[in-house]
């Protein structure tokens, strides 16, 4: 009896288990009809365009040279008896310093001789004037007689006066020669070379030294064609900055002094002269700008009105990417009028408040819809069913 019951129940249990397993398998094998929606738009960053006024910065390079350079010579002959302790190569001397002295004995004697000659000429003049006064009195006593200039001793007085003038001129030359025994610095100077020694005999006109003035220095800087268009109307007096980088770098103020007035036939550039006051810092205690230094010179040019400054990496073949009101990329051709450092300055092709794309997608296309960084991803999202 139990056996019959088992034969009936067992197939039913097996059939139920199979159905349940089929339902589980079907449930596990069922895929979702669709996945969640995903925003696939490229993310970009934008900046708002605003026009500005910008003063152009002119940049150039040049070598520092002395404004004054003199090959010093002696004006009298004689033996060198002394020289200034700073009268050596590399020495700094002040305006009026006695650099060297030449033996004075002969020139002091010449001054004494000239003074004696002058005194003698003055005495002769006094004597002749006295005799002329006597002749004039005699002429008054005999007014009816004819009295010649020779009788009145006018030629003798003129000759005596000429003698006095000649004696004074000789004294002046003798005093000048005596003064020239002391060779003085014509200005504050750096001694480049000294070509004379103690005890050496020098002749008139002998070169004895080369001096470079340190009161002023100059830098001749070339201005390229693309910069010359931005030079202001008047350049004289413009403040310039002199700079040298490196371990012993410095920054000094200078002044644009003049335009050389010609275009270089080789480079086709104009040249400006920048003047540095007290380059060796003797009076102002500023950093030294030594002759021969190669320096960078910058100064302000024209002021450009209502232009846009863009990083150079945003401009490709004079084209930038903008974001329109529908969050789509739009290429725009612009006019670049100047490059300074890492920026381009644009005069046309942009308007205020337009959105400039600063992080352009790898393969941008006109009309490509993008997402601005920081915006809600649910706004105008592009969805795709996978």
C-alpha positions in Angstrom: 0.0 0.0 0.0 2.8 2.4 0.9 4.7 1.4 -2.1 1.8 2.4 -4.4 1.5 5.8 -2.6 5.3 6.5 -3.1 5.0 5.6 -6.8 2.2 8.2 -7.1 3.8 11.0 -5.0 7.4 10.8 -6.2 6.7 11.7 -9.8 4.6 14.6 -8.7 7.4 15.9 -6.5 9.9 15.6 -9.3 7.7 17.3 -11.7 7.1 20.2 -9.2 10.9 20.5 -8.6 11.6 20.7 -12.3 9.1 23.4 -12.8 10.5 25.4 -10.0 14.0 25.1 -11.3 12.9 26.2 -14.8 11.3 29.2 -13.3 14.5 30.1 -11.4 16.7 29.6 -14.5 14.4 31.8 -16.6 14.5 34.5 -13.9 18.2 34.5 -13.7 18.6 34.5 -17.5 16.4 37.5 -18.0 18.4 40.7 -18.9 17.2 44.2 -18.1 15.4 45.9 -21.0 17.6 49.0 -20.8 20.5 50.4 -18.8 20.7 53.8 -16.9 21.1 56.9 -19.1 24.7 58.2 -19.3 25.9 61.8 -20.1 28.5 61.4 -22.9 29.2 65.1 -23.6 32.9 66.2 -23.4 33.5 68.4 -20.4 35.0 71.8 -21.2 36.0 75.0 -19.2 35.2 78.4 -20.5 36.1 82.1 -19.7 34.1 85.2 -20.5 35.7 87.6 -23.0 36.2 91.2 -21.9 38.0 93.9 -23.8 40.9 95.8 -22.1 43.4 98.6 -22.8 47.0 97.4 -22.9 50.2 99.3 -23.1 52.6 97.5 -25.4 56.0 96.5 -23.8 58.9 96.9 -26.2 61.7 94.4 -25.5 65.3 94.4 -26.9 68.9 93.6 -26.1 72.2 95.5 -26.4 75.7 96.0 -25.1 76.6 98.6 -22.5 79.1 101.1 -23.8 80.6 104.3 -22.4 79.1 107.6 -23.5 82.6 109.2 -23.3 85.8 107.5 -24.2 89.1 109.5 -24.4 92.6 108.7 -25.4 94.4 111.1 -23.0 97.6 112.9 -24.3 100.0 115.3 -22.7 100.3 118.9 -23.9 103.8 119.6 -22.7 107.1 117.8 -22.7 109.1 116.6 -19.7 109.8 113.8 -17.2 106.9 112.2 -15.4 107.5 112.8 -11.7 104.3 111.5 -10.0 101.0 109.8 -10.7 97.7 109.1 -8.9 97.4 105.8 -7.0 94.2 105.0 -8.9 95.8 105.8 -12.3 96.0 102.1 -13.1 94.0 99.8 -15.3 90.6 99.3 -13.6 91.0 102.3 -11.4 88.2 104.9 -10.8 89.2 108.6 -10.8 87.0 111.6 -10.3 86.6 114.7 -12.5 89.6 117.0 -11.8 91.9 114.5 -10.1 95.6 114.9 -11.0 96.4 111.7 -12.8 100.1 112.4 -13.4 102.6 115.3 -13.0 105.4 116.4 -15.4 108.5 118.2 -14.1 107.6 121.8 -13.6 111.0 123.6 -13.2 111.3 124.9 -16.8 107.7 125.9 -16.9 107.8 127.8 -13.6 110.9 129.7 -14.9 109.0 130.5 -18.1 106.2 132.0 -16.1 108.6 134.2 -14.1 110.2 135.3 -17.4 106.8 136.1 -18.9 105.9 138.1 -15.8 109.1 140.1 -16.1 108.5 140.8 -19.7 105.0 142.1 -18.9 106.3 144.4 -16.2 108.8 145.8 -18.7 106.1 146.3 -21.3 103.8 148.1 -18.8 106.7 150.4 -17.8 107.3 151.3 -21.4 103.6 152.1 -21.8 103.6 154.3 -18.8 106.6 156.2 -20.1 105.1 156.7 -23.5 101.8 157.9 -22.1 103.7 160.4 -20.0 105.6 161.7 -23.0 102.3 161.9 -24.9 100.8 164.0 -22.1 103.7 166.4 -22.3 103.3 166.7 -26.1 99.6 167.4 -25.7 100.3 170.2 -23.3 102.8 171.8 -25.7 100.3 171.6 -28.5 97.8 173.5 -26.4 100.3 176.3 -25.9 100.8 176.7 -29.6 97.4 176.1 -31.1 98.2 177.8 -34.4 100.9 175.3 -35.2 100.3 172.1 -37.0 100.9 169.1 -34.7 101.3 165.6 -36.3 100.4 162.3 -34.6 104.1 161.6 -34.4 104.6 164.8 -32.5 101.8 163.8 -30.1 103.5 160.4 -29.8 100.3 158.4 -30.7 102.2 155.7 -32.6 104.6 155.2 -29.7 101.7 154.8 -27.3 100.0 152.3 -29.6 103.3 150.3 -29.9 103.7 150.3 -26.1 100.1 149.1 -25.6 100.7 146.3 -28.2 103.8 145.3 -26.2 101.8 145.0 -23.1 99.2 142.8 -24.8 101.9 140.6 -26.3 103.6 140.2 -22.9 100.2 139.3 -21.3 99.6 136.6 -24.0 103.1 135.2 -23.4 102.4 135.0 -19.7 99.1 133.3 -20.3 100.8 130.7 -22.5 103.4 130.1 -19.8 100.8 129.7 -17.1 98.9 127.3 -19.3 102.0 125.2 -19.9 102.7 125.2 -16.2 99.1 124.1 -15.5 99.4 121.4 -18.1 102.2 119.8 -16.2 99.4 118.3 -14.1 97.3 116.0 -16.3 93.8 115.9 -14.9 90.8 113.6 -15.4 88.3 115.4 -17.7 85.4 113.5 -16.0 84.6 110.7 -13.6 86.3 107.9 -15.4 87.4 104.2 -15.4 91.0 103.9 -16.4 91.1 101.3 -19.2 94.9 101.5 -19.8 97.9 103.5 -18.7 100.8 103.9 -21.1 103.3 105.8 -19.1 105.6 105.2 -16.2 107.3 107.1 -13.4 110.5 108.8 -14.7 109.5 108.4 -18.3 110.1 111.4 -20.7 107.0 112.3 -22.7 106.7 114.7 -25.6 103.8 117.0 -26.5 101.0 114.9 -27.9 102.2 111.6 -26.5 99.2 109.3 -25.6 99.4 108.3 -21.9 96.1 106.6 -21.1 92.6 105.6 -22.2 89.6 106.6 -20.1 86.0 105.6 -20.2 83.5 108.1 -18.6 81.4 106.6 -15.8 79.0 109.5 -15.5 76.8 108.0 -18.2 76.6 104.8 -20.2 74.6 104.0 -23.3 73.0 101.0 -24.8 72.2 100.9 -28.5 69.2 98.6 -29.0 67.7 97.4 -32.3 63.9 97.6 -32.7 62.4 95.0 -35.1 59.8 95.9 -37.6 56.9 94.3 -35.7 57.9 96.4 -32.7 58.6 99.7 -34.5 54.9 100.0 -35.4 54.1 100.2 -31.7 56.7 102.9 -30.8 55.1 106.0 -29.3 55.2 109.3 -31.1 57.8 110.8 -28.8 60.4 108.4 -27.4 62.8 110.9 -25.8 62.6 110.7 -22.0 60.7 107.4 -21.8 61.6 105.4 -18.7 63.3 102.1 -19.5 64.4 99.1 -17.4 67.8 97.6 -17.8 68.0 94.0 -16.6 70.5 91.2 -16.5 69.7 87.7 -15.2 71.9 85.2 -13.6 73.9 84.9 -10.4 75.0 88.5 -10.5 71.9 89.8 -12.1 70.6 93.3 -11.6 67.8 95.7 -12.5 68.4 99.4 -13.1 66.3 102.3 -14.4 67.4 104.2 -17.5 66.0 106.7 -20.1 65.4 106.4 -23.8 67.7 109.2 -25.0 67.4 109.4 -28.8 66.8 107.6 -32.1 69.9 107.2 -34.2 67.7 108.3 -37.2 68.7 105.6 -39.7 67.5 102.2 -40.7 70.3 99.6 -40.5 71.1 98.4 -44.1 71.8 94.9 -42.9 69.0 94.2 -40.5 66.5 96.7 -41.7 65.9 97.7 -38.1 65.9 101.1 -36.4 68.2 101.7 -33.4 67.4 103.6 -30.2 69.9 104.8 -27.6 69.2 104.2 -23.9 71.2 106.2 -21.4 72.1 105.0 -17.9 73.0 107.5 -15.2 76.0 106.6 -13.0 76.4 103.1 -14.4 79.0 102.1 -11.8 76.9 103.3 -8.9 79.5 105.7 -7.5 77.0 108.3 -6.4 73.7 106.4 -6.3 75.0 103.2 -4.7 73.0 101.1 -7.2 74.2 97.8 -8.8 77.0 98.2 -11.2 76.3 98.1 -15.0 79.8 97.3 -16.3 80.9 98.3 -19.8 80.6 95.3 -22.2 77.6 93.8 -20.3 74.9 92.4 -22.5 71.5 93.5 -21.0 67.8 93.3 -21.7 66.0 96.6 -22.2 62.2 97.1 -21.8 60.1 100.2 -22.1 56.5 101.1 -22.7 55.1 101.6 -26.2 51.7 102.6 -27.5 48.5 101.8 -25.6 46.1 99.6 -27.5 42.4 100.2 -26.8 39.8 97.5 -26.6 41.7 94.4 -27.3 41.5 90.9 -26.0 44.4 89.0 -24.4 44.4 85.2 -25.0 46.9 82.5 -24.1 48.7 81.4 -27.2 47.7 77.7 -26.8 44.0 78.7 -27.4 44.8 80.2 -30.8 45.4 77.8 -33.7 45.9 79.2 -37.2 44.2 82.4 -36.0 41.1 80.4 -34.9 39.6 80.0 -31.4 36.7 77.9 -30.1 33.6 79.6 -28.6 30.6 78.1 -26.8 27.3 79.3 -28.1 24.0 79.6 -26.2 23.1 76.0 -27.0 26.3 74.6 -25.4 27.8 73.9 -28.8 31.3 74.5 -30.1 31.7 77.2 -32.6 35.1 78.1 -34.4 35.9 81.8 -34.8 38.6 83.4 -36.8 40.4 86.3 -34.9 42.9 89.0 -35.8 46.1 88.7 -33.8 48.0 92.1 -33.8 50.7 91.3 -31.3 52.5 88.6 -29.3 53.9 89.2 -25.9 55.3 86.4 -23.7 52.7 83.6 -23.7 49.8 85.8 -24.8 48.3 86.9 -28.1 46.5 90.2 -28.3 43.4 90.1 -30.5 41.9 93.2 -32.1 39.0 91.7 -34.1 36.8 88.6 -34.1 35.7 88.6 -30.5 32.9 90.4 -28.6 32.4 91.1 -24.9 30.7 88.4 -22.8 31.3 85.6 -25.4 32.4 82.3 -23.9 35.9 81.2 -24.9 36.6 77.5 -24.5 39.8 77.1 -22.6 40.0 73.3 -22.6 39.2 72.2 -26.1 38.2 68.5 -26.7 40.8 66.4 -28.5 38.8 66.3 -31.7 36.6 69.4 -31.7 33.9 69.7 -34.3 31.6 72.6 -35.2 28.3 72.1 -33.5 29.6 69.5 -31.0 27.5 69.6 -27.9 29.6 69.9 -24.7 29.1 70.2 -21.0 30.6 73.1 -19.1 32.5 72.0 -16.0 30.4 72.6 -12.9 27.0 72.6 -14.6 24.2 70.2 -13.7 24.6 67.0 -15.9 20.8 66.6 -16.1 20.5 69.8 -18.1 20.2 69.0 -21.9 22.1 65.8 -21.3 22.8 63.5 -24.3 21.7 60.0 -23.5 22.5 56.7 -25.3 20.9 53.3 -24.8 23.5 50.6 -24.6 
